[in-house]
């Protein structure tokens, strides 16, 4: 996951198995986590940080203690189920660890196109994962779903060989959900295995598209020029509020500025009613081939 080998007390069915001789980069441990947090000067009951450490409390699920970019300690609440524990482990907790390791995290989906990486971002409900799945159905491969880590060289790192889809999106795409694992027991959202549609090699980020619904019938594209790319990238950083608590915001702003200077970025407006996926995929690929 994200180029890291994990030694884990918790089962991680979302991950590819490590090779027999691989040494662990990170350890995921079932242990004791301070109940009141790790910062004596903070009364925040959910998130706290001190240098090199981050504490996350998800009520009725677990407390997570993320240390030095190489360790996550988990103390579950008695009523928690494994699926919910993993959702926050592989999302927010792992995100904090990747921040500690110096990566820029884009909140979006990364798709392989012509040897490079296209990242779709947007507000919740904009259709990022649904669009990514439509790209997969047209022969492309997925690097990462929801969290896209980018290193100092502008390379996106592969995540997990699955995509998370809501039930209605899966049905729209003709994907049968019977037998698929729900990401949480009571949620109509599923882990859809990628198989050969998973790209397990880092790729350079070349395009970032901000997906947004509007009340018109067709598609429209609005390029971001120069440093106008900065703010949308910053706004679409995964768990951006973690950075302030972790004293990593100055470094993050430099990373965003560096990536903004290397990519093509545009806002794509698509009809709010009638998500015409095949047309939207073609619209984006046309822009990649012949920038508007």
C-alpha positions as CSV (number, residue, x, y, z in Angstrom):
1,X,0.0,0.0,0.0
2,X,1.4,3.3,-1.2
3,X,4.8,1.7,-1.7
4,X,5.0,0.6,1.9
5,X,5.3,-2.9,3.4
6,X,3.2,-3.2,6.6
7,X,3.6,-5.6,9.5
8,X,0.1,-5.7,11.0
9,X,-1.7,-7.2,14.0
10,X,-4.9,-6.5,12.0
11,X,-6.0,-8.3,8.9
12,X,-5.7,-6.1,5.8
13,X,-7.6,-7.8,3.0
14,X,-7.5,-4.6,1.0
15,X,-3.7,-4.9,0.6
16,X,-1.6,-7.0,-1.8
17,X,0.5,-9.6,0.0
18,X,4.1,-8.7,0.7
19,X,7.0,-10.7,-0.8
20,X,8.6,-13.2,1.6
21,X,11.8,-11.3,2.0
22,X,10.3,-7.8,2.4
23,X,11.1,-5.9,5.6
24,X,8.3,-3.8,7.1
25,X,8.3,-0.1,6.6
26,X,5.5,0.4,9.0
27,X,4.0,-1.5,11.9
28,X,0.3,-1.6,12.8
29,X,-0.1,-2.7,16.4
30,X,-3.1,-3.6,18.6
31,X,-2.2,-1.8,21.9
32,X,-3.0,0.8,24.4
33,X,-3.6,4.4,23.2
34,X,-3.9,7.3,25.7
35,X,-7.5,7.9,26.5
36,X,-7.3,11.7,26.8
37,X,-4.8,12.2,24.0
38,X,-1.1,13.1,23.8
39,X,-0.9,16.8,24.2
40,X,-1.2,18.0,27.8
41,X,-2.2,21.5,26.5
42,X,-5.0,20.4,24.3
43,X,-8.6,19.6,25.3
44,X,-9.6,18.5,21.8
45,X,-11.4,15.1,22.3
46,X,-10.8,13.9,18.7
47,X,-7.5,15.1,17.2
48,X,-4.2,16.0,18.9
49,X,-0.6,16.3,17.8
50,X,2.9,16.7,19.2
51,X,6.1,16.6,17.2
52,X,6.3,13.3,15.3
53,X,3.0,12.0,16.7
54,X,-0.7,12.3,15.9
55,X,-3.7,11.1,18.0
56,X,-7.1,10.4,16.5
57,X,-10.2,9.4,18.4
58,X,-13.2,8.0,16.5
59,X,-16.0,7.4,19.0
60,X,-17.4,3.9,19.1
61,X,-14.7,2.8,16.7
62,X,-11.1,3.2,17.9
63,X,-8.3,5.5,19.1
64,X,-5.3,5.6,16.8
65,X,-1.8,6.8,17.8
66,X,0.4,7.5,14.7
67,X,4.1,7.8,15.4
68,X,7.1,9.0,13.4
69,X,5.8,7.9,10.0
70,X,6.3,4.2,10.8
71,X,3.9,3.1,13.5
72,X,0.2,3.1,14.1
73,X,-1.2,1.8,17.4
74,X,-4.9,1.0,17.6
75,X,-7.1,0.6,20.6
76,X,-10.6,-0.3,19.5
77,X,-13.8,0.5,21.5
78,X,-15.5,-2.7,22.7
79,X,-18.5,-2.3,20.4
80,X,-16.4,-1.6,17.2
81,X,-16.5,-3.9,14.1
82,X,-13.4,-4.7,12.1
83,X,-14.7,-3.1,8.9
84,X,-15.1,0.3,10.6
85,X,-11.8,0.1,12.3
86,X,-10.1,-0.6,9.0
87,X,-11.9,2.3,7.2
88,X,-10.4,4.8,9.6
89,X,-7.1,3.0,9.8
90,X,-6.6,3.0,6.0
91,X,-8.1,6.5,5.7
92,X,-7.4,9.1,8.3
93,X,-4.8,7.2,10.4
94,X,-2.7,6.1,7.4
95,X,-3.1,9.6,5.9
96,X,-1.6,11.1,9.0
97,X,1.3,8.7,8.7
98,X,1.9,9.6,5.1
99,X,2.0,13.3,6.0
100,X,4.6,12.4,8.6
101,X,6.6,10.7,5.8
102,X,6.6,14.0,3.8
103,X,4.1,13.2,1.1
104,X,1.5,15.5,-0.5
105,X,-2.0,13.9,-0.3
106,X,-4.5,14.8,-2.9
107,X,-8.2,13.9,-2.1
108,X,-9.2,12.2,-5.4
109,X,-8.8,9.3,-7.8
110,X,-5.7,8.6,-9.8
111,X,-6.1,7.1,-13.3
112,X,-3.4,5.9,-15.7
113,X,-3.5,7.7,-19.1
114,X,-0.8,7.5,-21.7
115,X,1.9,6.7,-19.2
116,X,1.0,9.5,-16.9
117,X,-1.5,10.1,-14.1
118,X,-4.8,11.9,-14.3
119,X,-6.3,12.9,-10.9
120,X,-10.0,13.7,-10.5
121,X,-10.9,15.8,-7.5
122,X,-14.1,17.5,-6.3
123,X,-16.5,17.9,-3.5
124,X,-18.1,14.8,-1.9
125,X,-20.8,13.6,-4.3
126,X,-19.2,15.2,-7.4
127,X,-18.7,11.7,-8.9
128,X,-15.0,11.1,-8.6
129,X,-15.1,7.4,-7.9
130,X,-17.9,6.8,-10.4
131,X,-16.0,8.6,-13.1
132,X,-12.8,6.7,-12.2
133,X,-14.8,3.4,-12.6
134,X,-16.0,4.5,-16.0
135,X,-12.4,5.1,-17.1
136,X,-11.6,1.5,-15.9
137,X,-14.5,0.2,-18.0
138,X,-12.8,1.8,-21.0
139,X,-9.5,0.1,-20.5
140,X,-7.6,2.4,-18.2
141,X,-6.1,1.4,-14.8
142,X,-6.5,2.9,-11.4
143,X,-3.5,3.9,-9.1
144,X,-5.4,5.1,-6.1
145,X,-8.9,5.7,-4.9
146,X,-9.8,8.6,-2.5
147,X,-6.2,9.3,-1.3
148,X,-3.4,10.0,-3.9
149,X,0.0,10.4,-2.3
150,X,2.5,12.5,-4.4
151,X,6.2,12.5,-3.7
152,X,8.7,15.3,-4.2
153,X,9.3,14.3,-7.8
154,X,5.6,14.6,-8.7
155,X,5.0,10.9,-8.8
156,X,1.7,9.4,-7.6
157,X,2.0,6.3,-5.5
158,X,-0.3,3.3,-6.0
159,X,-2.8,2.6,-3.2
160,X,-5.0,-0.4,-2.9
161,X,-6.3,-2.8,-5.6
162,X,-9.9,-1.8,-5.1
163,X,-12.3,1.1,-5.7
164,X,-15.0,2.1,-3.3
165,X,-18.4,2.6,-4.9
166,X,-21.9,3.4,-3.6
167,X,-24.5,0.9,-4.5
168,X,-26.3,3.2,-6.9
169,X,-23.1,4.1,-8.7
170,X,-22.2,0.4,-9.0
171,X,-25.7,-0.4,-10.5
172,X,-25.3,2.5,-13.0
173,X,-22.0,0.9,-14.1
174,X,-23.5,-2.6,-14.3
175,X,-21.4,-3.9,-11.4
176,X,-23.0,-6.6,-9.4
177,X,-22.6,-6.0,-5.6
178,X,-23.8,-9.4,-4.4
179,X,-20.9,-11.0,-2.6
180,X,-18.8,-7.7,-2.4
181,X,-17.6,-6.5,1.0
182,X,-19.3,-3.4,2.4
183,X,-16.9,-0.9,3.7
184,X,-19.0,-0.6,6.8
185,X,-21.7,-3.1,7.9
186,X,-24.7,-0.7,7.6
187,X,-23.4,1.3,4.6
188,X,-24.5,0.8,0.9
189,X,-20.9,1.2,-0.2
190,X,-18.7,-1.6,-1.5
191,X,-15.1,-2.5,-2.1
192,X,-14.9,-3.5,-5.7
193,X,-11.7,-5.5,-6.6
194,X,-9.7,-4.1,-9.5
195,X,-7.7,-7.2,-10.6
196,X,-5.7,-6.4,-13.7
197,X,-7.2,-2.9,-13.7
198,X,-4.9,-1.9,-10.8
199,X,-1.7,0.0,-11.7
200,X,1.0,-0.9,-9.2
201,X,3.7,1.4,-10.5
202,X,4.2,5.1,-9.6
203,X,3.3,7.5,-12.4
204,X,3.9,11.3,-12.9
205,X,0.9,13.5,-12.2
206,X,0.2,15.4,-15.4
207,X,-3.4,16.4,-15.2
208,X,-5.8,17.4,-12.4
209,X,-9.5,17.9,-13.1
210,X,-11.9,19.5,-10.6
211,X,-15.3,17.8,-11.2
212,X,-18.3,20.0,-10.5
213,X,-22.0,19.7,-11.3
214,X,-24.0,22.5,-12.8
215,X,-27.6,23.1,-14.1
216,X,-26.8,23.1,-17.8
217,X,-27.2,20.1,-20.1
218,X,-23.7,19.9,-21.6
219,X,-20.1,19.8,-20.5
220,X,-17.8,22.8,-20.0
221,X,-14.1,23.2,-19.3
222,X,-12.4,26.1,-17.5
223,X,-8.5,25.8,-17.4
224,X,-6.6,27.1,-14.4
225,X,-3.6,29.1,-15.5
226,X,-0.3,29.7,-13.6
227,X,-0.7,30.0,-9.9
228,X,-4.5,29.9,-10.2
229,X,-3.9,26.2,-9.9
230,X,-2.6,26.6,-6.3
231,X,-5.9,27.1,-4.4
232,X,-7.8,24.2,-6.0
233,X,-4.9,21.9,-5.2
234,X,-4.7,23.1,-1.6
235,X,-8.5,22.9,-1.2
236,X,-8.4,19.3,-2.5
237,X,-5.7,18.1,-0.1
238,X,-6.8,15.1,1.9
239,X,-7.5,15.9,5.6
240,X,-5.9,19.3,5.1
241,X,-6.7,20.4,8.6
242,X,-4.3,17.7,10.0
243,X,-1.4,19.8,8.6
244,X,-2.0,22.7,10.9
245,X,-2.0,20.5,14.0
246,X,1.1,18.6,12.8
247,X,3.0,21.8,12.1
248,X,3.5,20.7,8.5
249,X,1.5,23.4,6.7
250,X,4.6,25.5,5.5
251,X,6.1,22.4,3.8
252,X,2.7,21.5,2.4
253,X,2.3,24.9,0.7
254,X,5.7,24.5,-0.9
255,X,4.7,21.0,-2.2
256,X,1.4,22.4,-3.6
257,X,3.2,25.3,-5.4
258,X,5.8,22.9,-6.9
259,X,3.1,20.5,-8.2
260,X,1.0,23.4,-9.5
261,X,3.8,24.4,-11.8
262,X,4.1,21.0,-13.3
263,X,0.6,20.0,-14.3
264,X,-2.4,20.9,-16.5
265,X,-5.4,21.7,-14.3
266,X,-9.0,22.5,-15.2
267,X,-12.5,22.6,-13.8
268,X,-15.0,20.4,-15.6
269,X,-18.7,21.3,-15.3
270,X,-21.0,18.3,-15.9
271,X,-24.8,18.1,-15.8
272,X,-26.2,17.7,-12.3
273,X,-29.0,15.5,-13.8
274,X,-28.0,12.5,-15.9
275,X,-24.3,11.5,-15.3
276,X,-23.3,10.7,-18.9
277,X,-20.2,8.8,-18.0
278,X,-19.0,7.7,-21.5
279,X,-19.4,11.2,-22.8
280,X,-17.5,12.7,-19.9
281,X,-14.6,10.2,-20.2
282,X,-14.3,11.2,-23.9
283,X,-14.6,14.9,-23.1
284,X,-11.6,14.6,-20.7
285,X,-9.5,12.4,-23.0
286,X,-10.1,14.9,-25.8
287,X,-8.8,17.7,-23.6
288,X,-5.7,15.6,-22.8
289,X,-5.1,15.0,-26.5
290,X,-6.0,18.6,-27.6
291,X,-5.9,21.0,-24.7
292,X,-8.7,23.6,-25.0
